[in-house]
C-alpha cells in the first residue's frame, strides 16, 4: 500500500507540473499575440501619418487602423 501512495504522490506532482507548464505557455502565447497586434497598429498609424505628410494633408491626429 505504501508503494501506491508514493506512486499517487509522484503522479500528482507530475500532473501539477504539467498543468503549470501549460498555463505558462498559454500566458506567453497570449502576451505574444497581444504585442503583435499592438506593433501592427503602431506601424499602421505611423504609415498613415507618413503618407499624410507626403501628401501635405496632415489631419492633426493619427488615424487608428483596425486590427
Rosetta blueprint (number, residue, H / E / L):
1 X L
2 X H
3 X H
4 X H
5 X H
6 X H
7 X H
8 X H
9 X H
10 X H
11 X H
12 X H
13 X H
14 X H
15 X H
16 X H
17 X H
18 X H
19 X H
20 X H
21 X H
22 X H
23 X H
24 X H
25 X H
26 X H
27 X H
28 X H
29 X H
30 X H
31 X H
32 X H
33 X H
34 X H
35 X H
36 X H
37 X H
38 X H
39 X H
40 X H
41 X H
42 X H
43 X H
44 X H
45 X H
46 X H
47 X H
48 X H
49 X H
50 X H
51 X H
52 X H
53 X H
54 X H
55 X L
56 X L
57 X L
58 X L
59 X L
60 X L
61 X L
62 X L
63 X L
64 X L
65 X L
66 X L
67 X L
